[in-house]
Amino acid sequence: MERYRRAKDSDQMFLEMHLLAIFVCLAVMLHQSVGQRPALGFTALSRSTADNHKVIVDKFNDLRSNVSPAASNMLKMEWDPDVAASAQKWANKCQNTISPDEESTVRGVHCGETIAQSSRPVSWSAVIQHWYDRVKYFKYGVGGTDKNESFNTYTQVVWYNSYQIGCGVAYCPNDQFNFFYVCHYCPAGNIVEDLARPYKAGPKCGDCPDACENGLCTNPCRFHDTGSDCSTLKDLFGCTDMDRHLSPSLGTRVTEFSSQRGGELLPPWLLIVNNNSFIIGPALTFSSFTLWYLQGTNSCHIMTASDSCAQPFSLRMNDSSTLDSFFQ
């Protein structure tokens, strides 16, 4: 699991993926009394239609394609109905705060979140712009420029590989600010060690020259790395469009054996093979293997610099009976 720190608790070590942004209406906005029926504009604003989805996606992509400094690896956002359902579900609860992890996990992937509140219906374009405008408290490569101001909604909006977006809005009659906006971003951004660099600075589409549209990369990796040492695998095997899957049952047994045998070499009949059973090479040491194996179903996807990925690879054995005897 990726490590993070909750935005409300700066004393913890890791930054939360879910980020709170309270959208305070300008003085010119008329406050709507508690319990009053929503304004007519809310119906159009909340309707889940292709036109509304396009407005939201186009706004995000326009902002992402014009960051300063320019981004060489910024992915083009796309609407995802499952992500949208997750956002709408949280909006409907009218909690007016950030959601717990389980409320913003889609298809097993933790997603980022920005929220906003308003006393009257406000256009999605204005809400998204408000999140982005926190850039005034951020400097690329440095991070925050004012300790009293948050910039986390900006960095989530422009996080380079948060390419799946879904949003929802709800009318909350019992709250002072009646309209609750939520967007979820998958995979989540705002990873603490990279927070000052939410994307790679460089020429637009510099990392994806053959997959570029309006300054945005169109080649997302549709897998999610859940192992903690995927960068180590990438260093070992290079950028060859591979990913690695490890067997849960095998991984558990190897982990147990590793602790007893102190990282010995795996037997030569435990091989790295691809889906066509083509032998890539022998497995490495137990110590390396157990770093790659985490909690049974985790996997690493070896990617190119532009986040494209393709063929799955796995650790397999060519003689299960031999392996059984080896662990006895």
One Martini backbone bead per residue (centre of mass of N, CA, C, O) as a GRO file, in nm:
protein
  328
    1MET     BB    1   0.098   0.035   0.021
    2GLU     BB    2   0.065   0.350   0.006
    3ARG     BB    3   0.207   0.626   0.153
    4TYR     BB    4   0.057   0.863   0.391
    5ARG     BB    5  -0.087   1.184   0.477
    6ARG     BB    6  -0.291   1.360   0.653
    7ALA     BB    7  -0.392   1.683   0.610
    8LYS     BB    8  -0.476   1.724   0.929
    9ASP     BB    9  -0.183   1.567   0.994
   10SER     BB   10   0.141   1.696   1.010
   11ASP     BB   11   0.286   1.476   1.212
   12GLN     BB   12   0.286   1.284   1.009
   13MET     BB   13   0.474   1.118   0.751
   14PHE     BB   14   0.222   1.108   0.548
   15LEU     BB   15   0.046   1.191   0.266
   16GLU     BB   16  -0.259   1.237   0.173
   17MET     BB   17  -0.470   1.159  -0.094
   18HIS     BB   18  -0.686   1.308   0.056
   19LEU     BB   19  -0.821   1.639  -0.016
   20LEU     BB   20  -0.891   1.952   0.128
   21ALA     BB   21  -1.140   2.189  -0.021
   22ILE     BB   22  -1.281   2.486   0.064
   23PHE     BB   23  -1.548   2.649  -0.099
   24VAL     BB   24  -1.564   2.986  -0.074
   25CYS     BB   25  -1.773   3.216  -0.124
   26LEU     BB   26  -1.835   3.496  -0.249
   27ALA     BB   27  -1.989   3.788  -0.158
   28VAL     BB   28  -2.177   3.790  -0.421
   29MET     BB   29  -2.297   3.547  -0.301
   30LEU     BB   30  -2.592   3.408  -0.221
   31HIS     BB   31  -2.727   3.293   0.054
   32GLN     BB   32  -2.863   2.985   0.133
   33SER     BB   33  -3.097   2.860   0.304
   34VAL     BB   34  -3.172   2.633   0.518
   35GLY     BB   35  -3.379   2.396   0.336
   36GLN     BB   36  -3.370   2.494   0.065
   37ARG     BB   37  -3.422   2.458  -0.244
   38PRO     BB   38  -3.268   2.404  -0.516
   39ALA     BB   39  -3.152   2.535  -0.772
   40LEU     BB   40  -3.207   2.498  -1.104
   41GLY     BB   41  -2.897   2.461  -1.183
   42PHE     BB   42  -2.848   2.182  -1.042
   43THR     BB   43  -2.963   1.985  -1.245
   44ALA     BB   44  -2.752   2.032  -1.466
   45LEU     BB   45  -2.495   1.993  -1.289
   46SER     BB   46  -2.577   1.682  -1.187
   47ARG     BB   47  -2.596   1.563  -1.450
   48SER     BB   48  -2.521   1.250  -1.608
   49THR     BB   49  -2.344   1.351  -1.884
   50ALA     BB   50  -2.151   1.387  -2.155
   51ASP     BB   51  -2.134   1.694  -2.136
   52ASN     BB   52  -2.040   1.715  -1.843
   53HIS     BB   53  -1.790   1.541  -1.872
   54LYS     BB   54  -1.650   1.719  -2.083
   55VAL     BB   55  -1.621   1.972  -1.918
   56ILE     BB   56  -1.440   1.849  -1.700
   57VAL     BB   57  -1.214   1.724  -1.874
   58ASP     BB   58  -1.136   1.979  -2.034
   59LYS     BB   59  -1.048   2.146  -1.793
   60PHE     BB   60  -0.825   1.968  -1.690
   61ASN     BB   61  -0.659   1.951  -1.959
   62ASP     BB   62  -0.604   2.249  -1.989
   63LEU     BB   63  -0.443   2.280  -1.726
   64ARG     BB   64  -0.232   2.048  -1.775
   65SER     BB   65  -0.119   2.172  -2.058
   66ASN     BB   66  -0.042   2.470  -1.883
   67VAL     BB   67   0.189   2.434  -1.718
   68SER     BB   68   0.436   2.578  -1.477
   69PRO     BB   69   0.623   2.414  -1.597
   70ALA     BB   70   0.640   2.211  -1.831
   71ALA     BB   71   0.525   1.884  -1.935
   72SER     BB   72   0.650   1.552  -2.032
   73ASN     BB   73   0.422   1.343  -1.854
   74MET     BB   74   0.130   1.433  -1.908
   75LEU     BB   75  -0.177   1.307  -1.871
   76LYS     BB   76  -0.464   1.236  -2.009
   77MET     BB   77  -0.779   1.273  -1.928
   78GLU     BB   78  -1.053   1.050  -1.815
   79TRP     BB   79  -1.355   0.920  -1.797
   80ASP     BB   80  -1.489   0.734  -1.506
   81PRO     BB   81  -1.761   0.569  -1.387
   82ASP     BB   82  -1.645   0.445  -1.124
   83VAL     BB   83  -1.521   0.704  -1.013
   84ALA     BB   84  -1.784   0.868  -1.017
   85ALA     BB   85  -1.942   0.686  -0.823
   86SER     BB   86  -1.756   0.736  -0.583
   87ALA     BB   87  -1.797   1.043  -0.565
   88GLN     BB   88  -2.109   1.044  -0.542
   89LYS     BB   89  -2.133   0.876  -0.287
   90TRP     BB   90  -1.991   1.085  -0.105
   91ALA     BB   91  -2.164   1.331  -0.164
   92ASN     BB   92  -2.440   1.204  -0.060
   93LYS     BB   93  -2.341   1.215   0.253
   94CYS     BB   94  -2.272   1.508   0.347
   95GLN     BB   95  -1.982   1.548   0.511
   96ASN     BB   96  -1.777   1.779   0.428
   97THR     BB   97  -1.530   1.579   0.378
   98ILE     BB   98  -1.305   1.364   0.379
   99SER     BB   99  -1.242   1.048   0.287
  100PRO     BB  100  -1.200   0.740   0.334
  101ASP     BB  101  -1.034   0.500   0.175
  102GLU     BB  102  -1.285   0.309   0.117
  103GLU     BB  103  -1.433   0.559  -0.050
  104SER     BB  104  -1.152   0.582  -0.262
  105THR     BB  105  -1.172   0.287  -0.394
  106VAL     BB  106  -1.084   0.155  -0.722
  107ARG     BB  107  -1.019  -0.146  -0.817
  108GLY     BB  108  -0.790  -0.138  -0.574
  109VAL     BB  109  -0.745   0.178  -0.603
  110HIS     BB  110  -0.614   0.456  -0.492
  111CYS     BB  111  -0.766   0.776  -0.459
  112GLY     BB  112  -0.802   1.088  -0.511
  113GLU     BB  113  -0.911   1.414  -0.354
  114THR     BB  114  -1.161   1.668  -0.406
  115ILE     BB  115  -1.327   1.942  -0.237
  116ALA     BB  116  -1.647   2.131  -0.220
  117GLN     BB  117  -1.820   2.438  -0.121
  118SER     BB  118  -2.159   2.582  -0.153
  119SER     BB  119  -2.444   2.813  -0.150
  120ARG     BB  120  -2.437   2.757  -0.465
  121PRO     BB  121  -2.439   2.700  -0.779
  122VAL     BB  122  -2.143   2.591  -0.944
  123SER     BB  123  -1.937   2.553  -1.176
  124TRP     BB  124  -1.709   2.324  -1.262
  125SER     BB  125  -1.498   2.517  -1.371
  126ALA     BB  126  -1.475   2.689  -1.109
  127VAL     BB  127  -1.393   2.466  -0.914
  128ILE     BB  128  -1.138   2.367  -1.061
  129GLN     BB  129  -0.997   2.642  -1.061
  130HIS     BB  130  -0.976   2.667  -0.755
  131TRP     BB  131  -0.789   2.430  -0.714
  132TYR     BB  132  -0.563   2.537  -0.903
  133ASP     BB  133  -0.511   2.827  -0.763
  134ARG     BB  134  -0.307   2.710  -0.541
  135VAL     BB  135  -0.043   2.775  -0.703
  136LYS     BB  136   0.030   3.044  -0.543
  137TYR     BB  137   0.156   2.826  -0.306
  138PHE     BB  138   0.358   2.724  -0.541
  139LYS     BB  139   0.682   2.560  -0.618
  140TYR     BB  140   0.867   2.418  -0.831
  141GLY     BB  141   1.084   2.204  -0.639
  142VAL     BB  142   0.974   2.303  -0.340
  143GLY     BB  143   0.664   2.393  -0.285
  144GLY     BB  144   0.567   2.560  -0.040
  145THR     BB  145   0.527   2.933   0.031
  146ASP     BB  146   0.292   2.895   0.262
  147LYS     BB  147   0.227   2.770   0.574
  148ASN     BB  148  -0.093   2.881   0.572
  149GLU     BB  149  -0.113   2.729   0.290
  150SER     BB  150  -0.266   2.534   0.052
  151PHE     BB  151  -0.168   2.307  -0.249
  152ASN     BB  152  -0.302   2.014  -0.293
  153THR     BB  153  -0.508   2.056  -0.519
  154TYR     BB  154  -0.314   2.129  -0.741
  155THR     BB  155  -0.135   1.870  -0.743
  156GLN     BB  156  -0.370   1.680  -0.811
  157VAL     BB  157  -0.462   1.804  -1.081
  158VAL     BB  158  -0.131   1.772  -1.189
  159TRP     BB  159  -0.095   1.480  -1.171
  160TYR     BB  160   0.044   1.292  -1.413
  161ASN     BB  161  -0.109   0.985  -1.344
  162SER     BB  162  -0.399   1.117  -1.304
  163TYR     BB  163  -0.631   0.999  -1.553
  164GLN     BB  164  -0.877   0.929  -1.373
  165ILE     BB  165  -1.209   1.071  -1.374
  166GLY     BB  166  -1.453   1.169  -1.112
  167CYS     BB  167  -1.775   1.328  -1.047
  168GLY     BB  168  -1.974   1.497  -0.780
  169VAL     BB  169  -2.300   1.627  -0.671
  170ALA     BB  170  -2.467   1.769  -0.377
  171TYR     BB  171  -2.757   1.823  -0.186
  172CYS     BB  172  -2.740   1.992   0.149
  173PRO     BB  173  -2.988   2.119   0.347
  174ASN     BB  174  -2.833   2.107   0.650
  175ASP     BB  175  -2.628   2.307   0.535
  176GLN     BB  176  -2.477   2.601   0.485
  177PHE     BB  177  -2.336   2.447   0.251
  178ASN     BB  178  -2.530   2.283   0.008
  179PHE     BB  179  -2.282   2.223  -0.193
  180PHE     BB  180  -2.121   1.909  -0.287
  181TYR     BB  181  -1.798   1.852  -0.408
  182VAL     BB  182  -1.653   1.569  -0.602
  183CYS     BB  183  -1.324   1.432  -0.674
  184HIS     BB  184  -1.169   1.160  -0.844
  185TYR     BB  185  -0.827   1.017  -0.860
  186CYS     BB  186  -0.673   0.789  -1.097
  187PRO     BB  187  -0.433   0.763  -0.948
  188ALA     BB  188  -0.298   0.884  -0.689
  189GLY     BB  189  -0.156   1.156  -0.559
  190ASN     BB  190   0.055   1.308  -0.342
  191ILE     BB  191   0.336   1.200  -0.304
  192VAL     BB  192   0.559   1.298  -0.079
  193GLU     BB  193   0.842   1.265  -0.237
  194ASP     BB  194   0.688   1.433  -0.501
  195LEU     BB  195   0.533   1.703  -0.432
  196ALA     BB  196   0.728   1.922  -0.576
  197ARG     BB  197   0.684   1.700  -0.835
  198PRO     BB  198   0.397   1.628  -1.011
  199TYR     BB  199   0.600   1.645  -1.252
  200LYS     BB  200   0.784   1.651  -1.549
  201ALA     BB  201   1.003   1.866  -1.654
  202GLY     BB  202   0.942   1.979  -1.995
  203PRO     BB  203   0.868   1.909  -2.285
  204LYS     BB  204   0.602   1.855  -2.441
  205CYS     BB  205   0.591   1.517  -2.469
  206GLY     BB  206   0.887   1.408  -2.416
  207ASP     BB  207   0.785   1.103  -2.317
  208CYS     BB  208   0.550   1.104  -2.580
  209PRO     BB  209   0.590   1.157  -2.904
  210ASP     BB  210   0.380   0.907  -3.006
  211ALA     BB  211   0.165   1.015  -2.757
  212CYS     BB  212   0.005   1.304  -2.855
  213GLU     BB  213  -0.226   1.564  -2.709
  214ASN     BB  214  -0.213   1.879  -2.645
  215GLY     BB  215   0.046   1.811  -2.447
  216LEU     BB  216  -0.057   1.508  -2.397
  217CYS     BB  217  -0.053   1.197  -2.283
  218THR     BB  218  -0.189   0.869  -2.437
  219ASN     BB  219  -0.011   0.632  -2.246
  220PRO     BB  220  -0.131   0.468  -2.018
  221CYS     BB  221  -0.102   0.279  -1.735
  222ARG     BB  222  -0.339   0.012  -1.649
  223PHE     BB  223  -0.162  -0.030  -1.405
  224HIS     BB  224  -0.075  -0.115  -1.055
  225ASP     BB  225   0.156  -0.048  -0.820
  226THR     BB  226   0.204  -0.243  -0.502
  227GLY     BB  227   0.491  -0.238  -0.477
  228SER     BB  228   0.785  -0.097  -0.316
  229ASP     BB  229   1.021  -0.210  -0.553
  230CYS     BB  230   0.985  -0.133  -0.862
  231SER     BB  231   1.247   0.025  -0.919
  232THR     BB  232   1.431  -0.219  -0.885
  233LEU     BB  233   1.320  -0.384  -1.119
  234LYS     BB  234   1.379  -0.174  -1.335
  235ASP     BB  235   1.687  -0.180  -1.296
  236LEU     BB  236   1.726  -0.486  -1.356
  237PHE     BB  237   1.529  -0.502  -1.644
  238GLY     BB  238   1.422  -0.253  -1.745
  239CYS     BB  239   1.259  -0.095  -2.031
  240THR     BB  240   1.039  -0.370  -2.148
  241ASP     BB  241   0.732  -0.397  -2.110
  242MET     BB  242   0.693  -0.514  -1.812
  243ASP     BB  243   0.557  -0.753  -1.579
  244ARG     BB  244   0.500  -0.871  -1.234
  245HIS     BB  245   0.390  -1.185  -1.107
  246LEU     BB  246   0.293  -1.337  -0.798
  247SER     BB  247   0.243  -1.604  -0.612
  248PRO     BB  248   0.089  -1.629  -0.320
  249SER     BB  249   0.170  -1.915  -0.221
  250LEU     BB  250   0.466  -1.901  -0.296
  251GLY     BB  251   0.542  -1.639  -0.148
  252THR     BB  252   0.486  -1.733   0.137
  253ARG     BB  253   0.689  -1.969   0.143
  254VAL     BB  254   0.941  -1.808   0.070
  255THR     BB  255   0.930  -1.617   0.305
  256GLU     BB  256   0.958  -1.831   0.523
  257PHE     BB  257   1.224  -1.953   0.419
  258SER     BB  258   1.397  -1.699   0.423
  259SER     BB  259   1.399  -1.660   0.737
  260GLN     BB  260   1.566  -1.937   0.771
  261ARG     BB  261   1.803  -1.900   0.523
  262GLY     BB  262   1.911  -1.603   0.459
  263GLY     BB  263   1.899  -1.556   0.138
  264GLU     BB  264   1.910  -1.772  -0.057
  265LEU     BB  265   1.928  -1.931  -0.332
  266LEU     BB  266   1.747  -2.021  -0.569
  267PRO     BB  267   1.659  -2.264  -0.737
  268PRO     BB  268   1.707  -2.342  -1.076
  269TRP     BB  269   1.387  -2.441  -1.106
  270LEU     BB  270   1.337  -2.132  -1.056
  271LEU     BB  271   1.166  -1.929  -1.289
  272ILE     BB  272   1.159  -1.683  -1.535
  273VAL     BB  273   0.848  -1.623  -1.700
  274ASN     BB  274   0.623  -1.608  -1.942
  275ASN     BB  275   0.314  -1.668  -2.081
  276ASN     BB  276   0.482  -1.873  -2.293
  277SER     BB  277   0.720  -2.010  -2.126
  278PHE     BB  278   0.955  -1.824  -2.151
  279ILE     BB  279   1.281  -1.813  -2.062
  280ILE     BB  280   1.460  -1.562  -1.892
  281GLY     BB  281   1.547  -1.676  -1.598
  282PRO     BB  282   1.667  -1.700  -1.306
  283ALA     BB  283   1.624  -1.660  -1.004
  284LEU     BB  284   1.714  -1.508  -0.740
  285THR     BB  285   1.709  -1.420  -0.436
  286PHE     BB  286   1.532  -1.430  -0.155
  287SER     BB  287   1.566  -1.136  -0.076
  288SER     BB  288   1.464  -1.023  -0.342
  289PHE     BB  289   1.197  -1.174  -0.363
  290THR     BB  290   1.067  -1.063  -0.096
  291LEU     BB  291   1.052  -0.774  -0.200
  292TRP     BB  292   0.852  -0.839  -0.437
  293TYR     BB  293   0.684  -0.981  -0.220
  294LEU     BB  294   0.343  -0.863  -0.136
  295GLN     BB  295   0.057  -0.981  -0.008
  296GLY     BB  296   0.025  -1.187  -0.275
  297THR     BB  297  -0.118  -0.964  -0.509
  298ASN     BB  298   0.115  -0.815  -0.578
  299SER     BB  299   0.261  -0.582  -0.826
  300CYS     BB  300   0.483  -0.524  -1.102
  301HIS     BB  301   0.532  -0.270  -1.362
  302ILE     BB  302   0.727  -0.252  -1.626
  303MET     BB  303   0.833   0.062  -1.748
  304THR     BB  304   0.844   0.322  -1.919
  305ALA     BB  305   0.887   0.657  -1.900
  306SER     BB  306   0.577   0.679  -2.036
  307ASP     BB  307   0.393   0.439  -1.905
  308SER     BB  308   0.421   0.194  -2.062
  309CYS     BB  309   0.259  -0.133  -2.094
  310ALA     BB  310   0.241  -0.503  -2.097
  311GLN     BB  311   0.389  -0.780  -2.040
  312PRO     BB  312   0.357  -1.045  -1.837
  313PHE     BB  313   0.537  -1.161  -1.556
  314SER     BB  314   0.677  -1.458  -1.384
  315LEU     BB  315   0.701  -1.676  -1.115
  316ARG     BB  316   0.818  -2.009  -1.168
  317MET     BB  317   0.791  -2.357  -1.172
  318ASN     BB  318   0.913  -2.680  -1.314
  319ASP     BB  319   0.872  -2.837  -1.014
  320SER     BB  320   0.657  -2.888  -0.767
  321SER     BB  321   0.769  -3.133  -0.612
  322THR     BB  322   1.044  -3.009  -0.556
  323LEU     BB  323   0.939  -2.768  -0.399
  324ASP     BB  324   0.803  -2.921  -0.173
  325SER     BB  325   1.065  -3.057  -0.068
  326PHE     BB  326   1.225  -2.791  -0.017
  327PHE     BB  327   1.013  -2.697   0.226
  328GLN     BB  328   1.050  -2.944   0.438
   0.00000   0.00000   0.00000
